[in-house]
Amino acid sequence: MAPSLEGFYESPVSLTNNNPPSKPLSSSVSSYIPGRTVVENHDNYDYDDLKPSFPDKHWPPLGKVPYNDKGLLGDPTFKNLLANATDVFDYNPKIGTEIYGVDLANLSDAAKNDLALLIATRGVVFFRNQKNFDIDAQRKIGAYYGTLHKHATTAVPKRGDLDDVHVVYTDEKSKDQGAMFTPTFLWHSDVTYEVQPPSYTSLKLLTGPPRGGGGDTLWSSQYAAYDALSAPMQKYLESLTALHSSHMQAEGSQALGRTVRRDPIVTKHPIIRSHPVTGWKSLFFNPGFVTKIVGIPKVESDMIISYLNEVVATTQEMHVRFQWWKDDVAFWDNRITNHSASFGFAPHRRHAVRVCCQGETPSLSSDATSQEEDLVEKYGLPAVNKDGSGQSNYND
């Protein structure tokens, strides 16, 4: 079995004045080997019904569905969501918040609305140790936010009645696929080729590597990506649209002999969109699904795509990295974030289930604003310098 995660909460052992420790060393100390973690035995696995399957089904194209963003009903103080919270903190100013003491399985509608508002503001929100939040509770809150999305190619649970659940699964026998993708390409927002791409999305880790075993997920803020651009570039990209394609995903499934449950599509979306709850502008671009920019020469399109890949994948201050533990849950907004898995956790099993709802069709409102400019004005922060022509030492 994997070492207990309870070791993470232990107080440091004092070795002041070379005295021996006042209590026995924890198992994580006495058995520590650099770079090595214990592989858990899964002979009696609790989540066999949620293992992946690829049913031979065929669905019609997705039709238009109504969408009313619950974040518009949220309280700006988040008082309903945080009523029983024991701790809340941000990972950095741009993205990522973690909350303790909240039971996701028993949220009131008012608390769900607050959660939607917080996700729309912070991009991604993390909750630890959500044992009560089973797949039915996960689907219930997803359906509260909107019409659940059914993925055309990826795995669904073996249980058979969960076509709107996406299964993430790698086990001890899986081949490491890291060499098959560039790190930039792995950054994506889920199924942006849909006419109504997802908004609020949740992922729960059922089983994963122990602490230090890898398998982290990274998120990148698309609010911050927009704000990282110069004013002329912002204005230029606001005039453009991009093609988002599911064809590569469908072709990959067909090559593995799996059924493509809905015909692949290509959809045109604005490169800059606005969020209906916050009113902030965000980049709506991801390396995984954007193939071309409409109305400009290919050489220009390729250069812009390469440039935006660089912004999304390498601007560290707009990133958050989450180290998963069993039963942890992440809620994020696919409209304003990209995310990326990480490799290097073999031979550990990593099993998670994702639920998302369809959002609105992307658009850019004429009165949309910049997150950065709004917060600079609201909190009296120094204006960000975007003039790169000066000279400076780099920042350690």
N, C-alpha and C positions, 0 to 999 in steps of 0.2 A: 504494500500500500504506500501511497505517497505520504511524505511527512505532513503532519498537521499544520494547517495555516495558522493555528493559534499562536505558533511561535513568533509570528510577525508582531503581535501585540505585547510581547514580553518586554519588561524593562531591561535596559542594558546591564550586563553583569559588571560590577565594579571590580577593577584590579588595581585600585589606588595603593601606592606604597608597596607594590609587589605582593600584597596579601593574596592568599588563595581566594577563589570565589566563595561567597557566603552561602551559595546554594548550588546544587548539582548543575552541570552544564546541560542545556536542552539538547534534544536529539539532533536538532539542526546544526548545533555546534560540534558535538562529538563525532558526527558522521560526515562532516563537511569535506567535500572533494571539489576543488576548483573546476567550474564548468560542467559538473555532473549532477544530475538530479535523478531521484528514484522513479522508475517507471511503474505506474500503477497496474495491478492485475484487474482485468475486467471480465473474468470468467462468469461472474454473476452480475450482469449489467442491468441497471435500473431503467435504462431508457431504450430498450430494444425496440419498442413500438415507434420510437422517434428516429430510428436509423433511416438512412436515405433509401428511397425507391424512385424509379423512373417509369411511371405508369404509361401504358400505350393509350393515350387519350388525345382527342383533337377538339380544340375549342375555336369558336368564331372570333373574329377581331373584337377587341375591346370597344365598347360603345361609350358615348359620353355619359358621365355620371355627375350628379349634383355634388357640390363640395362647399361646405360652410366651415370655415376655420374656427375651431374651438378656442384657439389662442386669443381671439378677439373678445372672449368672455372672461379671460383671466384677470385676476387682481394684480396690479403692478407691484404690490408688496409681497405677493406669493404667500399670503397669510394662511390660505387653506391648505396648500401643499406642505408648508413648513410648520404647521400647528404642532406636530409631534416630533419634529426633527431634532436630533441631538447635535448635529454639526452640518455645516454647509461651507464649501470653499470653492473658489475658482482655481483652475490650473494655471491660467495666465490671463492677461487682460483681454485677449481676443477670442478665446474658445475654451470650452470645457469647464463643467461644474460637477462636483461630487456632493451627494447628500447622504447623510446617515440618519437612521431612526424612522424612516418612512417605509411602510408596508405597501408595496405597489398593488398587491392583490385586494386591498380594501380601501382604495381611494374613493372619496365622494366625487360626484360630478364636478363640484366646484374645485376640488383639488386637481382633477384631471385637466380642467381648463387652465389652472395656474401652471401645471406642468407643460402644457402646450405652449403657453406664453414664454416660459423659461427656456424651453428648447428653441423656440423661434428667436430668442434673444442671444442665447449662448452657443447655439449650434449643436452641442451634445451634452447630455447629462447622465451621470453614472450613479448607480445604486449597488451597494454591496449586499451579498448574502440574502438574496430574495427567494428563500426556499418555498414560500407560499405561492409564488408567482409561477404557476404551472402553465402549460401551453394553452389551456382553455381560458385562463385569466388573461394571458398575453393577447390572445385573439379578441377577447371581449373589449379590452381597452383600445386595441387597434381599430375595431369596428366602431367604437364610440367616436373616434376621430374621423372616420370616413369609410368608404367602400374598400374592403380588403383586396389587395392586388394578388393575382395568380401569375406566377412566373412561367414563361413558355418553355423553358429548357431545364432549369436546375432541379435538384432533388426535392422531393416532398416526403413527409414521414410515411413509414410503412403502415401506420395505423389505418390509412385508407380513406379517412374523412377530413383530411387536412390539406386540400389542394392549394390553399392560400398561405401555407407555411413553407418557407424556404429552409432547407437543411444544410448546414455547414458541417462537413464530416471528413476527418482524416484519422486513420487509425494506425496501429503498429505495423501494418503491412503496406501502407500507402507509399508510393514513390514520391520522393521530394521533387516538386515541380518548379523550384525557384529558378533553375537555369532556363526555363521556357519563356520567361517574361523579363522585360527590362523593369527596373524598379519604378521608373516613371509611369509605365503603362498600367501598373497595378492600381494607381490612383483612379478612383471612379466615384460617381454618384449613381445609385441604383437605377437601372432601367430607364435612363433619361430619353431613350428612343420612344417611349410611350407618349401619346398625345397629352395625357395627364400623368406626368411622372409622380412618384411618391412624395408625400410630405413627411409626416411623423412615422418613425420607424423604430422598432425595438429589436434587440438581439440579446438572448439569454444564453450564457455559457452553462451547459449541462455537465460537461466533463472537459478538463483541459490540463495542460502541463502544470506541475507544481510551481511555486514561486521560483523564479530564476530559470525556468525551463523553456522560455520563449513563447511565441504565439500571440504577441501583443498586436493590438490594432491601433492605427493612427488615423486621426481626422485632421482636415485642413479647412479653415474658414474661407468661404467664398465672399463673405462681406469684406474680410481683410484682404483677400486677393484683389477685389475691385479697388479698395483703398490704396493698395500698393502701386497702382498704375498712375502714371502722370495724367494730368488733366486732359491734354490733347489725346492721349491714348484712350482714356475713358470715353471721351466724346466720340472718337472714331469707332470704338467697339460697340457703343450704344446704337450705331447705325447699321450693324451687321447681324446676320443670322448664321447659324451653323447647322449642319446635317448630323443627326444622331442616328446611328444604325445598329440594328440587332443582328445583322447578317453574320458577322464573325462569330458571335455567340451561338447562333443556330448551326453554322457550319461545323463548329467544334463539337457540338452534341451529335450531329449526324456522323461525324468521323469516328465517334466512339460507339456507334450503333444504337444511339438513344433516340427516342421520339421527340420531335419538335412539336409541342402541343398547340402552338399557334403560329401562323405564318410570320416570317420575319418582316420587319418594316423599317422604313427610313422616315424620320420626322424632322421638320425644320423648327428650330427654337431660337429666340433671341439670345445673343451672347451675354448680354446684360439684362437681368430681370429685377423686379422689385418684389419684396415680401409683403403679402397682404396684411400682416399683423404689425410688423415693425415699421413698414414704409421705407426700409433701407434697400439700397441697390446692392446687388451681388453679381459676381461673375457666375455665369451658368455654363460651365465648360468642364469637361473631364477627359483625360487622355484615353480612357477605356472605350468610349462610345462615339466621340466626335471624330468624324472622318474628313470633313471639308467645310470651308467657310464659303458661303454663297455670294456670288456676284463680284468676285475679285479673281485675278489670275492665280493659277495653282501655285506658282512659286511664292506669291504673297501669302496665300492661304497656309502653305506649309511652314513658312517662316513665323506666322502668327501662332499657329498651333504649337510649334516648337518653343516659342517664347512663353506662351501661357502654360505649357507643360512645366517649364522651368520655374515659373512663379508659384504654381500649385505645389510642386514636389519639393522645392528646395528652400522656401522661405520659412525658416524655423519658427519665427515668432507667431505665425498663424497656424502652428501645428499643436496638437495634443496627442500624447501617446499613453495608452491605457494598458496596464498589466492586469490581465484577467485572473480571477479566482473563481472556483466553482460557485454557481448560483448568482454570479454578478449579472447585472443588466445594464445595457446602454440604450438610451433613447436619443435619436438624433433626427435632424431635419434634412432630408435629402435635397431640398431646394437650395440650401445655403452652405452645404458642406460636401467635400469629397472625403473618401476614406480609403485606406489601404491595409490589407493584411500583411503580415510579415512571416517569413519562412524561418527555418532553422530550429524547429521544435521537435523534430523526429528524435526518437521513435514514440513520442507521447501521443495519446489519443486527444483529439480536439473536436468537440461536438457541441454545436450551438443551433438554435432555432431563431429564425427571423420572421417578423410580421411587419407589414407596412400597408398603409392605405394610400389610395390615389389622391393627389392634390389637384390644384387648379391647373389649367393650361398656362404655361409661363407667359408673362407679359411684362412690359416696363411701363410703369405709371408715370405720367408727366410731372407729378409732384413728388416723386421719390427722392430720397436724400441719401447722403453718405453716413454710414455708421460712425466712421472716424470723426467727421466734421461735427456731427450731432453731439458726440461725447466730449469732444474738445470744448465745444461751446457750453455744454451742460455742466461740466466739472472744472472748467477753467484750466484745461491741460495745455501744455505747449503745443503749438502747431507742428506738424510733422514736416521735416525738410525732405523734399523730393528732388533736390538739385544734386545730381551725382558728379558734377564737374569739378568739385573742390578736391581737397587733399586731406586725408586723415589716416591715422593708424587704425587697424582693424580692432574689433572688440573681442577680448578673451572672455 
